[in-house]
Amino acid sequence: WNNWVFTTNLNGSLNGKQSVDARAFGTSINANRTTQKWRLSTGIIFNTSKTEYDYGDFTVTDKSEDSRIYGDIVKSLGEHWALGASSDVFKSIYSNYDIGFTVGPAIEYNIYPYSESTRRIFRFTYKMYYGFSDYTDTTVFLKTEESLWSHRLETSYTNFQQWGTLNFTAGWSNYLHDFSLNRLGIGAYASVKIAKGLTLNMQAGYEFIHDQVSLRKGDASFVDILLNRKELSTTYGYQTSVGITYRFGSIYNNVVNPRLDVLF
């Protein structure tokens, strides 16, 4: 496999009440090539959901889809430093993006030597973004498209055990033209080994949100709120998830190179 490793992920959910039936499906594919000096990664993510509301005399159905294509390249600069760059193309009707694009460099410092990365990692990363957005509708800032610069500082601690992995992360970001447009997030992740190549993954996070530049102008209708069709103004957000991952590829690639892999 020439050091290439491929990861596929499949997850789904089904929940409902007497008058609501909600279903969601997501999938992702990632290709990664890792050596001691370089790390290359690219992937595709696709999510779709369908919710049906039964009002007795009639039924309302709502569907949504989000997609993303991303890639990154990272160069090792010794036992504690790494330099990289990433790009991201995405579409989200919910968040008012007809199409969005970001690209930028990143630098990372790891307190522990990277040679100890199979046991522990304690890193600080900084990234600068250039982004272009083509919005579906006019935003609250009266924009239909715009180009913005932003940056992000993040720290994370990861500990590896025989049974799996634990990770804790905190990050801050803001737009450079207006520092009041910012976001602070914290999160935790756990991966438990089930069998060779198969893991159970659990994740939870919380964010303080003040950077919703893509919000649609005008008030959301009752139907939009009920069907969750549009992103609404908020000052916080949280998320939890559970999924199963199967990893396969080159059995000869035993290189460990986790540089900048939390940013992309």
Residue pairs with C-beta under 8 A, 6 or more apart in sequence:
1 249
1 250
1 251
1 252
1 253
2 33
2 250
3 33
3 34
3 35
3 250
3 252
3 253
3 255
4 31
4 32
4 33
4 249
4 250
4 253
5 31
5 32
5 33
5 34
5 247
5 248
5 249
5 250
5 253
6 29
6 30
6 31
6 32
6 247
6 248
6 249
7 28
7 29
7 30
7 32
7 245
7 246
7 247
8 27
8 28
8 29
8 30
8 245
8 246
9 26
9 27
9 28
9 29
9 243
9 244
9 245
9 246
10 26
10 27
10 243
10 244
11 25
11 26
11 27
11 241
11 242
11 243
11 244
12 23
12 24
12 25
12 26
13 22
13 23
13 24
14 22
14 23
15 22
16 22
18 54
19 53
19 54
19 55
20 51
20 52
20 53
20 54
21 51
21 52
21 54
22 49
22 50
22 51
22 52
23 49
23 50
23 51
24 47
24 48
24 49
24 50
25 47
25 48
25 49
26 45
26 46
26 47
26 48
27 45
27 46
27 47
28 43
28 44
28 45
28 46
29 43
29 44
30 41
30 42
30 43
31 41
31 42
31 43
32 39
32 40
32 41
33 39
33 40
33 41
34 40
34 253
34 255
34 256
34 257
35 255
35 257
36 76
36 255
36 257
37 75
37 76
38 73
38 74
38 75
38 76
38 257
39 72
39 73
39 74
39 84
39 257
39 259
39 260
39 261
40 71
40 72
40 73
40 74
41 71
41 72
41 261
41 264
42 69
42 70
42 71
42 72
43 69
43 70
43 71
44 67
44 68
44 69
45 66
45 67
45 68
45 70
46 65
46 66
46 67
46 68
47 65
47 66
47 67
48 63
48 64
48 65
48 66
49 63
49 64
50 61
50 62
50 63
51 61
51 62
51 63
51 227
51 228
52 59
52 60
52 61
52 62
53 59
53 60
53 61
53 62
53 226
53 227
60 223
60 227
62 227
62 228
62 229
64 93
64 94
64 228
64 229
65 93
66 90
66 91
66 92
66 93
66 94
67 90
67 91
68 88
68 89
68 90
68 91
69 88
69 89
69 90
70 86
70 87
70 88
70 89
70 264
71 86
71 87
72 84
72 85
72 86
72 87
72 260
72 263
72 264
73 84
73 85
73 86
74 82
74 83
74 84
74 257
74 259
74 260
74 261
75 82
75 83
75 84
76 82
76 114
76 257
76 259
77 83
79 110
79 113
79 114
79 115
80 109
80 110
80 111
80 113
80 114
81 107
81 108
81 109
81 110
82 107
82 108
82 110
82 114
82 259
82 260
83 105
83 106
83 107
83 108
84 105
84 106
84 107
84 108
84 259
84 260
84 263
84 264
85 103
85 104
85 105
85 106
86 102
86 103
86 104
86 106
86 127
86 263
86 264
87 101
87 102
87 103
88 100
88 101
88 102
88 103
89 99
89 100
89 101
90 97
90 99
90 100
90 101
91 97
91 98
91 99
91 100
92 100
93 136
94 228
94 229
94 230
94 231
95 214
95 231
96 135
96 136
96 137
96 139
96 214
96 215
96 216
96 230
96 231
97 133
97 134
97 135
97 136
97 214
98 134
98 135
98 136
99 133
99 134
100 131
100 132
100 133
100 134
101 131
101 132
101 133
102 129
102 130
102 131
102 132
103 129
103 130
103 131
104 127
104 128
104 129
104 130
105 127
105 128
106 125
106 126
106 127
106 128
106 260
106 263
107 125
107 126
107 127
108 123
108 124
108 125
108 126
108 259
108 260
108 263
109 123
109 124
109 125
110 117
110 121
110 122
110 123
110 259
111 122
111 123
111 124
112 120
112 121
112 122
114 256
114 257
114 258
114 259
117 256
117 257
117 258
118 160
118 256
119 159
119 160
120 157
120 158
120 159
120 160
121 156
121 157
121 158
121 258
122 155
122 156
122 157
122 158
123 155
123 156
123 262
124 153
124 154
124 155
125 152
125 153
125 154
125 155
125 156
125 260
125 262
125 263
126 151
126 152
126 153
126 154
127 151
127 152
127 154
127 263
128 149
128 150
128 151
129 149
129 150
129 151
129 152
130 147
130 148
130 149
131 147
131 148
131 149
131 150
132 145
132 146
132 147
133 143
133 145
133 146
133 147
133 148
133 213
133 214
134 144
134 145
135 143
135 144
135 145
135 214
136 216
137 216
137 217
138 144
138 216
138 217
139 213
139 214
139 215
139 216
139 217
140 212
140 215
140 216
140 217
141 213
142 217
143 213
146 213
148 175
148 176
148 177
148 213
149 175
149 176
149 177
150 173
150 174
150 175
150 176
151 173
151 174
151 176
152 171
152 172
152 173
152 263
153 171
153 172
153 173
154 169
154 170
154 171
154 172
154 262
154 263
155 169
155 170
155 171
156 167
156 168
156 169
156 170
156 262
157 167
157 168
158 165
158 166
158 167
158 168
158 258
159 165
159 166
159 167
163 192
163 193
164 190
164 191
164 192
164 193
164 199
165 189
165 190
165 191
166 188
166 189
166 190
167 188
167 189
167 190
168 186
168 187
168 188
168 189
169 185
169 186
169 187
169 188
169 189
169 205
169 262
170 184
170 185
170 186
170 187
171 184
171 185
172 182
172 183
172 184
172 185
173 182
173 183
173 211
174 180
174 181
174 182
174 183
174 211
175 181
175 182
175 211
175 213
180 210
181 210
181 211
181 213
182 210
182 211
183 207
183 208
183 209
183 210
183 211
184 207
184 208
185 205
185 206
185 207
185 208
186 205
186 206
186 207
187 203
187 204
187 205
187 206
188 203
188 204
188 205
189 201
189 202
189 203
190 201
190 202
190 203
191 199
191 200
191 201
191 202
191 245
192 199
192 200
192 201
192 202
193 199
194 200
194 244
197 246
197 247
197 248
198 244
198 245
198 246
199 244
199 245
199 247
200 242
200 243
200 244
201 241
201 242
201 243
201 244
201 245
202 240
202 241
202 242
203 239
203 240
203 241
203 242
204 238
204 239
204 240
204 241
205 238
205 239
205 240
206 236
206 237
206 238
207 236
207 237
207 238
208 235
208 236
209 234
209 235
209 236
209 237
210 235
212 231
212 233
212 234
214 231
215 231
215 232
215 233
216 230
216 231
220 230
220 232
223 229
224 230
225 232
